[in-house]
């Protein structure tokens, strides 16, 4: 049990740092780690479902810490959040609820593909046309529903999709990262609720779970991630993250390939 909790603490520290620094929510790292640990220690046929749900639950707390720091730097575009939140909330609930209809193997492969696509986007670093701007209210909520649905289904919080979406529409990098951290809150809230409800009817889940959320891992990860998310957010305003993004992209390729063969 000691080694298990230690793994959660280390994973939480790393995920929190990445959430604050890159605005990605931390789930891209947490889900592969938790899936493997749960497979060993919980012996559950729903190891990936539990990993995704628990990751989303931790992102809800981690995001609060990083958003607070970003807000102090006046980097959060609350106007963007207000015009996307309805679509994000609906999409996140539907995405998370639908996870119960996927097998563990399929979810793992979908997550692996997601990680490889995010890594490609980071390495390609394509620039938008200089005149490109965010679309109107309906289009923003449609995009929000897609971002929320995929993010909640795979437990990545939203930043992995919402940051590139904003950058593609010429939102400044620090503002995109900060606003993505804020958008992770409704994704995590709606998605976690759906994962809890979806798993309540199952009898063969491990102890200390509510639906698909495993509380020992949640608590250990949150203890560390709250602190490191704060420092990651501060670091994001003091340095260029280009090199870190490239290094992280290579890590995602490794983790993505691992999940494809989970």
DABEL-V745039 format. One record per helix or strand of 3 or more residues. SS is the DSSP state (helix for helix, strand for strand). FROM is the first residue (numbers start at 1). LEN is the number of residues. If there is no record, write none. Layout:
# DABEL-V745039
<<SS,FROM,LEN> <SS,FROM,LEN>>
This chain:
# DABEL-V745039
<<helix,2,21> <helix,27,15> <helix,47,26> <helix,78,24> <helix,104,21> <helix,137,18> <helix,159,10> <helix,173,27> <helix,215,22> <helix,242,19>>
